[in-house]
Amino acid sequence: MLLNLLIFIPLLCAVAILLGAPARRTALGAGIGSFLLSVVALLTYDQKAGGFQFKSVTPIAPEWGLNYFLGADGLSLVMLFLTGIVTLAAVWVTPKIETREPLFYACLLFIAAGAAGAFASLDLFFLYAFHELALIPTFLLLGLWGSGERQTAAWKITIYLALGSFILLIGLVDLYFAIPEAYRTFDLTKLQQLGADQVISADAQSRPYLFILVGFGILISLFPFHSWAPQAYASAPAPAAMLHAGVLKKFGLYGLIRIALPLLPEGAKHWAWLLLLLLVGNILYVGFVTLGQKRLDLMLGYSSVMHMGYIFLGIAAMNLVGVSGAALLMLAHGLSIAALFALAGVLREKRPSLALDSFGGVGKSMPWLSAAFGCAAFASIGLPGFANFASEVLVFFGAFKTGAGAGQTWHFQLATICALWGVVISAVYMLRAYRSIFLGTPARDTAGWTDVGKPARWPVTLLLAVLLLAGFAPKIFLNYVQPSVQALLVK
């Protein structure tokens, strides 16, 4: 029941808004409800018992083994918590919408419902279907309410993500037929057990893993399939960028952990060299491109792409430390990039171009915004005390120590060294942007700007507070994540 509420509260509220309910008030109520329910789910989950809890099954086509099957383990619950908190923040920071306000808020809630459904589904078909549900409103938000070259960005993201979804579907079908006929099922709990029993031969794992990696990789913006993301985030309204970069992009990473690692471990080892090469492209190539950006929105878009490389590194390590670090970094990155896009949205209202050289001295007139942006930037860089630091350390240790198997250790060590240089690159572009916007002599008109109002400060404060909580006490979330990851890794 609890997981159904997490999915259907935003879904039904979106329908109610389209039918005439007060848009902002209803959406904010749905956001608050989703957030509180995700906290309740975390607090009531029995960590000692572990495994999947809050299960509910509704038969759809039993003869085909297709069921509407929900359940959550610790990993799922952390992702549902991320969905709830970012949804609340995204709705809360939304400025006044001049045109089609009901449709705007409905689209935000459809994304939230799709993400929650994907993270809570224990049926492979519905996991895929819920994600597709969340993509459609993303296109609408970008095409109808975006800025700049929004039409180009909307078409580009549509083509890329449709292609990624199609390739992923091919990979999932290939995976289904790679399983011996007597064991074929859509049930993720049974599939996890099949992975533990190693029923898929090593020779049959290579091809489906490659399809799944490329499919998820396009959805996640893995280099070189990343070019859709920066322009889309730069053109999208801030709440849409918060939900997609902060939550929806994590679906692909979650899918790799949930599906590829337990079922196709030999395929993952076979293609480890390719994943390492591509993730280094995310960190170094995209990192250097980020250094060259002259606009805040594009810089944040490229930064989000760059940081996916660290999560891929943790997943590629295929050990408890690395994958747990990747899962914690999914939470940390989701919170920090959502806060940064929210604050960039405030600046866009003052200076639509967001050109870095058009600001200067904003910290004097907007001290709270300056402090909040500084905290979010420090979190993104990986400053100690924030969740990003704790998770990146786990990723680096996990990747450097063991890697995917004997004979490949040096590959992982080299990739880890490259990733460490990425931290330096992150610090350079983020601190330079902070200096350009908030420090120095105020521009002619910035001296008269007013700071963020007190009610609008709460959503960003909430995101930063959780970043600090997970930074100083990462064990709070690792206690949920690590048992789930341990169960997914093939012994």
C-alpha positions in Angstrom: 0.0 0.0 0.0 2.8 2.4 0.9 4.5 2.1 -2.4 1.3 2.4 -4.3 0.7 5.7 -2.5 4.1 6.9 -3.5 3.2 6.3 -7.1 -0.5 7.2 -7.3 -0.5 10.3 -5.1 1.5 12.4 -7.7 -0.3 10.5 -10.5 -3.8 11.2 -9.3 -2.9 14.8 -8.3 -1.6 15.4 -11.8 -4.9 14.2 -13.2 -6.8 16.3 -10.7 -4.9 19.4 -11.8 -5.7 18.7 -15.4 -9.4 18.4 -14.4 -9.4 21.8 -12.7 -7.9 21.5 -9.2 -5.7 24.4 -8.0 -2.4 23.7 -9.8 0.3 24.9 -7.4 -1.5 24.0 -4.2 -2.4 20.5 -5.4 1.2 19.9 -6.7 2.7 21.2 -3.5 0.5 18.9 -1.5 1.5 15.9 -3.7 5.2 16.9 -3.2 4.9 17.1 0.6 3.0 13.8 0.7 5.6 12.0 -1.5 8.4 13.3 0.6 6.8 12.3 3.9 5.8 8.9 2.7 9.4 8.2 1.5 10.6 9.1 5.0 8.0 6.8 6.5 9.1 4.0 4.2 12.8 4.5 5.3 11.9 4.6 9.0 9.5 1.5 8.9 11.8 -0.7 6.8 13.1 -3.6 8.9 16.9 -3.4 8.4 17.5 -6.6 10.4 15.2 -8.6 8.1 16.5 -6.8 5.0 15.5 -7.9 1.5 12.4 -6.7 -0.3 9.5 -5.4 1.8 6.2 -3.5 1.3 5.4 -6.0 -1.4 2.1 -6.0 -3.3 1.2 -8.1 -6.4 -1.6 -7.5 -8.9 -1.8 -10.1 -11.7 -1.9 -8.6 -15.2 -1.2 -11.5 -17.5 -0.3 -14.5 -15.3 0.0 -16.8 -18.3 2.9 -14.7 -19.5 4.3 -14.2 -16.0 3.4 -10.4 -16.1 2.3 -8.9 -12.8 2.1 -5.4 -11.3 4.6 -6.2 -8.6 5.9 -3.6 -6.2 8.5 -3.9 -3.5 11.5 -2.1 -2.1 14.8 -3.0 -0.5 17.3 -0.5 1.0 18.6 0.6 -2.4 15.1 1.2 -3.8 14.1 3.2 -0.6 17.1 5.5 -0.9 16.1 6.2 -4.5 12.5 6.7 -3.5 13.6 9.2 -0.8 15.6 11.1 -3.5 12.5 11.2 -5.7 10.4 12.5 -2.9 12.7 15.2 -1.7 13.6 16.5 -5.2 9.9 16.5 -6.2 9.0 18.6 -3.3 11.9 21.0 -3.9 11.1 21.3 -7.6 7.5 22.1 -7.1 8.3 24.5 -4.3 10.8 26.6 -6.2 8.6 26.8 -9.4 8.1 30.5 -10.1 4.8 31.9 -11.4 3.9 30.1 -14.7 2.3 32.5 -17.1 0.9 30.0 -19.6 -0.6 26.5 -19.2 0.1 26.4 -15.5 -2.0 23.2 -14.8 -0.1 21.3 -17.6 3.2 22.5 -16.2 2.6 21.2 -12.7 0.9 18.0 -14.0 4.1 17.3 -16.0 6.2 17.6 -12.9 4.0 15.2 -11.1 4.0 12.7 -13.9 7.8 12.6 -13.9 7.7 12.0 -10.1 5.2 9.2 -10.5 7.2 7.6 -13.3 10.4 7.7 -11.3 8.8 6.4 -8.2 7.2 3.5 -10.2 10.5 2.6 -11.8 12.3 2.4 -8.5 9.5 0.5 -6.7 8.8 -2.0 -9.5 9.8 -5.6 -9.1 8.6 -6.6 -12.5 11.0 -5.9 -15.4 8.2 -4.8 -17.7 6.8 -2.2 -15.4 10.3 -1.0 -14.4 10.8 -0.1 -18.1 7.3 1.2 -18.7 7.3 3.6 -15.7 10.5 5.2 -16.9 9.0 5.7 -20.4 6.0 7.4 -18.7 8.3 9.9 -17.1 10.1 10.8 -20.4 7.0 12.1 -22.2 6.4 15.1 -19.8 10.1 15.8 -19.8 9.8 16.6 -23.6 6.8 18.8 -23.0 8.4 20.8 -20.2 11.4 21.5 -22.3 9.6 22.2 -25.6 6.8 24.4 -24.1 8.4 26.2 -21.2 12.1 26.1 -22.0 14.3 29.0 -23.0 16.9 29.6 -25.6 17.1 26.9 -28.3 14.4 24.9 -26.5 12.9 23.4 -29.7 16.3 22.1 -30.9 17.0 20.8 -27.4 13.6 19.1 -27.2 14.1 17.3 -30.5 17.6 16.3 -29.6 16.7 14.8 -26.2 13.7 13.1 -27.8 15.8 11.4 -30.5 18.6 10.4 -28.1 16.4 9.1 -25.3 14.1 7.3 -27.7 17.2 5.6 -29.3 18.5 4.7 -25.8 15.2 3.2 -24.7 15.0 1.2 -27.9 18.5 -0.2 -27.5 17.8 -0.9 -23.9 14.6 -2.8 -24.9 16.7 -4.9 -27.3 19.1 -5.7 -24.5 16.3 -6.7 -22.1 14.7 -8.9 -24.7 18.1 -10.5 -25.4 18.6 -11.0 -21.6 15.2 -12.6 -21.3 16.0 -15.1 -24.1 19.5 -15.7 -22.6 17.9 -17.2 -19.6 17.1 -21.0 -19.9 13.4 -21.3 -21.0 12.4 -23.1 -17.8 13.5 -20.1 -15.7 12.3 -17.2 -17.8 10.4 -14.6 -15.7 9.9 -10.8 -15.4 10.1 -11.1 -11.6 13.2 -9.2 -10.4 13.3 -11.1 -7.1 13.4 -14.4 -9.0 15.9 -12.9 -11.5 18.1 -11.9 -8.6 18.1 -15.5 -7.4 18.9 -16.8 -10.9 21.9 -14.4 -10.9 23.1 -15.9 -7.6 22.7 -19.4 -9.1 24.5 -18.3 -12.2 22.0 -19.9 -14.6 23.1 -17.7 -17.6 26.2 -19.1 -19.1 29.2 -16.8 -19.3 29.2 -17.0 -23.2 25.6 -15.8 -23.3 26.2 -12.7 -21.2 28.4 -10.6 -23.4 25.9 -9.4 -26.0 23.0 -8.5 -23.8 25.2 -6.7 -21.4 26.6 -4.5 -24.2 23.1 -3.6 -25.4 22.0 -2.8 -21.8 25.1 -0.8 -21.1 24.7 1.3 -24.3 20.9 1.7 -23.7 21.3 2.8 -20.1 24.4 4.7 -21.1 22.5 6.9 -23.5 19.8 7.6 -20.9 22.5 8.5 -18.3 24.6 10.5 -20.8 27.6 8.2 -20.9 30.4 9.6 -23.2 30.2 9.8 -26.2 26.3 9.7 -26.0 26.2 12.7 -23.8 25.6 15.7 -26.1 21.8 15.8 -25.5 22.1 16.5 -21.8 23.9 19.9 -21.4 21.8 21.7 -23.9 18.6 20.1 -22.6 19.4 21.1 -19.0 20.4 24.6 -20.0 17.2 25.2 -21.9 14.8 23.5 -19.5 12.9 25.3 -16.8 14.7 24.9 -13.5 12.1 22.4 -11.9 12.4 20.1 -15.0 16.2 20.2 -14.9 16.1 19.4 -11.2 13.8 16.3 -11.7 15.6 15.0 -14.7 19.2 15.5 -13.7 18.5 14.9 -10.0 16.2 11.9 -10.2 15.3 10.5 -13.6 18.9 10.1 -14.9 19.5 7.9 -11.9 17.2 5.3 -13.4 19.9 4.1 -15.8 22.4 3.7 -13.0 19.9 2.0 -10.8 19.1 -0.4 -13.7 22.7 -1.3 -14.1 23.0 -2.1 -10.5 19.7 -3.9 -10.2 19.8 -5.9 -13.5 23.2 -6.0 -15.1 25.4 -6.7 -12.1 23.5 -9.8 -10.7 22.5 -11.3 -14.0 25.4 -10.5 -16.3 28.6 -10.4 -14.1 30.7 -12.1 -16.7 29.5 -9.7 -19.4 30.4 -6.8 -17.1 33.9 -8.2 -16.7 34.3 -8.7 -20.4 33.3 -5.2 -21.3 35.0 -3.5 -18.2 37.7 -2.0 -20.4 35.2 -0.3 -22.6 33.2 1.1 -19.7 36.4 2.4 -18.1 37.5 4.1 -21.3 34.1 5.8 -21.7 33.8 6.9 -18.1 37.2 8.5 -18.2 35.8 10.4 -21.2 33.0 11.6 -19.0 35.4 12.8 -16.3 38.3 14.2 -18.3 36.9 15.1 -21.8 33.6 16.5 -20.5 35.4 18.1 -17.6 37.7 20.1 -19.8 34.6 21.1 -22.0 33.0 22.3 -18.8 36.0 24.5 -18.1 35.3 26.3 -21.3 31.7 27.2 -20.7 30.7 30.9 -20.4 27.1 30.4 -19.2 26.1 29.0 -15.8 23.3 26.8 -17.1 25.6 25.1 -19.7 28.3 24.7 -17.1 25.9 23.0 -14.7 24.7 20.8 -17.5 28.1 19.6 -18.5 29.0 19.2 -14.8 26.1 16.9 -14.3 27.4 14.8 -17.3 30.9 14.8 -15.9 29.9 13.5 -12.5 28.2 10.4 -14.0 31.7 9.1 -14.7 32.3 8.7 -11.0 29.2 6.7 -10.5 30.0 4.5 -13.5 33.5 3.9 -11.9 31.9 2.6 -8.7 29.5 0.3 -10.6 32.4 -1.0 -12.8 34.3 -2.0 -9.7 31.8 -4.7 -8.9 32.6 -4.9 -5.2 30.7 -3.8 -2.1 32.7 -0.7 -1.4 32.6 0.7 -5.0 29.0 -0.1 -5.8 27.8 1.2 -2.3 29.8 4.4 -3.0 28.1 4.7 -6.4 24.6 4.2 -4.8 25.4 6.9 -2.2 26.8 9.2 -4.9 23.5 8.8 -6.8 21.8 10.3 -3.8 24.4 13.0 -3.2 24.6 14.1 -6.9 20.8 14.2 -7.1 20.6 16.5 -4.2 23.5 18.8 -5.1 22.6 19.2 -8.8 19.0 19.9 -7.9 20.0 22.6 -5.5 22.3 24.1 -8.1 19.7 24.2 -10.8 17.2 25.7 -8.3 19.6 28.5 -7.5 20.4 29.0 -11.2 16.7 29.4 -11.8 16.6 32.3 -9.3 19.5 33.9 -11.1 17.8 33.4 -14.5 14.9 35.5 -13.3 17.4 38.3 -12.8 19.6 37.7 -15.8 18.1 35.4 -18.4 21.3 34.9 -20.4 23.2 33.5 -17.3 26.4 34.6 -18.9 29.1 34.4 -16.2 30.8 37.7 -17.2 27.5 39.6 -16.9 27.3 39.2 -13.1 29.8 40.2 -10.5 29.4 41.2 -6.8 25.9 39.5 -6.5 26.9 38.3 -3.0 26.6 41.8 -1.6 23.0 42.2 -2.6 22.0 38.5 -2.2 24.0 37.1 0.7 21.7 34.1 1.3 21.8 33.0 -2.3 25.6 33.4 -2.3 25.9 31.2 0.8 23.5 28.6 -0.5 25.2 28.4 -3.9 28.6 28.2 -2.2 27.4 25.2 -0.1 25.9 23.4 -3.2 29.1 24.1 -5.2 31.3 22.8 -2.4 29.1 19.7 -2.2 29.4 19.2 -6.0 33.2 19.5 -5.8 33.3 16.9 -3.1 34.3 19.0 -0.1 34.6 17.0 3.2 31.4 17.2 5.2 29.1 16.7 2.3 27.7 13.4 1.0 29.5 13.7 -2.3 32.9 13.5 -0.5 32.0 10.4 1.4 30.6 8.6 -1.6 33.5 9.6 -3.9 36.0 8.2 -1.4 34.2 4.9 -1.4 34.1 4.8 -5.2 37.9 5.6 -5.4 38.8 3.0 -2.8 36.5 0.3 -4.3 37.8 0.9 -7.9 41.4 1.1 -7.0 41.6 -1.9 -4.7 40.1 -4.7 -6.7 38.4 -3.8 -9.9 36.3 -6.4 -11.9 38.7 -9.3 -11.8 42.2 -10.6 -12.0 44.4 -9.2 -14.7 42.4 -5.9 -15.0 43.5 -4.3 -11.7 45.8 -1.8 -13.4 43.1 -0.6 -15.7 41.0 0.3 -12.7 43.9 2.0 -10.9 44.6 4.1 -14.0 41.0 5.1 -14.3 40.9 6.0 -10.6 43.9 8.2 -11.0 42.2 10.0 -13.9 39.1 10.4 -11.9 41.1 12.0 -9.1 42.2 14.7 -11.6 38.5 15.2 -12.3 38.1 16.5 -8.8 40.6 19.2 -9.5 38.8 20.1 -12.7 35.5 20.3 -10.8 37.0 22.7 -8.3 38.4 25.0 -10.9 35.2 25.5 -12.9 32.9 25.6 -9.9 35.0 28.1 -7.9 35.6 30.2 -11.0 31.9 30.4 -11.6 31.3 31.4 -8.0 33.9 34.1 -8.2 32.4 35.5 -11.4 28.9 35.7 -10.1 29.1 36.5 -6.4 32.5 38.2 -5.8 34.2 41.3 -7.1 32.8 44.6 -8.1 29.0 44.6 -8.6 27.7 45.1 -12.1 25.6 48.3 -12.7 22.2 46.7 -11.9 23.1 43.9 -9.5 23.5 46.2 -6.5 19.7 46.7 -6.4 18.8 43.0 -6.6 16.8 41.6 -3.6 17.7 38.3 -2.0 15.6 35.2 -2.1 12.5 35.5 0.1 12.3 33.4 3.3 9.6 30.9 2.1 11.6 30.2 -1.1 14.7 29.3 0.9 13.3 26.2 2.6 13.5 23.8 -0.4 17.1 24.5 -1.1 17.9 24.4 2.7 16.2 21.0 2.9 18.4 19.6 0.1 21.6 21.0 1.6 20.6 19.7 5.1 20.4 16.1 3.8 23.7 16.6 2.0 25.3 17.5 5.2 23.6 14.7 7.2 24.7 12.1 4.7 28.2 13.7 4.6 28.8 13.7 8.4 26.9 10.4 8.9 27.0 8.4 5.7 26.3 5.2 7.6 22.6 6.3 7.9 22.1 5.6 4.2 24.8 3.0 3.8 23.0 0.8 6.3 20.2 0.7 3.8 22.3 0.4 0.6 25.0 -2.1 1.5 22.9 -5.1 2.3 21.0 -4.7 -0.9 24.2 -4.3 -2.9 25.8 -7.3 -1.2 22.7 -9.4 -2.3 23.1 -8.2 -5.9 26.8 -9.0 -6.2 27.6 -12.5 -7.4 29.6 -14.4 -4.8 
